[in-house]
Amino acid sequence: MSEQDTPPPMNDNSPEQDAPPPVTPTPASNPFPTAAPYVGAVALGQGKLGEADEKMMGLLAHILGAVTSFIGPLIIWQIKKDESPFVADQGKEALNFQITIAIGYFAMLVLSFIPFVGCLASIVMLLLGVASLVFSIIGGLEANKGKVYRYPFALRLIS
């Protein structure tokens, strides 16, 4: 062994100096964040639009998601994101939810080609459609009341 490979000598008087530093565990970063963003700073009347227009655009972002998948919320978000923080927030929320539903549809489509799993996949696709419709209507109604709505499950891909 060379001098570079040998560890430093141990000192019998100070064991805490010879011990390796404690390892603090770091939380694993999730590539798909699912935690809902903080909503304290988002409210009506903070942008250029009137409150009635903000409510209507929030409603449209959610309801168009049920009808057009992610295309409707994407258009609403892209057009109005600079005019109203409320509409930008609700557009992103609806867009994230509809992208999550689209990923679920695609996964079930792939699984539907596997024998015996295809039956289950078709049932899950039906449940995804119902969940998309129901949660989009609830989101639209809450946005129309001026409340910030968070879907119960959504990958937060757009932040």
ZIPEFEN-V978825 format. One record per run of one state. SS is the DSSP state (alpha for helix, beta for strand, coil for the rest). FROM is the first residue (numbers start at 0). LEN is the number of residues. Records with the same first field share a line. If there is no record, write none. Layout:
SS = FROM-LEN / FROM-LEN
//
This chain:
coil = 0-14 / 18-32 / 68-1 / 80-4 / 111-5 / 144-15
alpha = 14-4 / 50-18 / 69-11 / 84-27 / 116-28
//
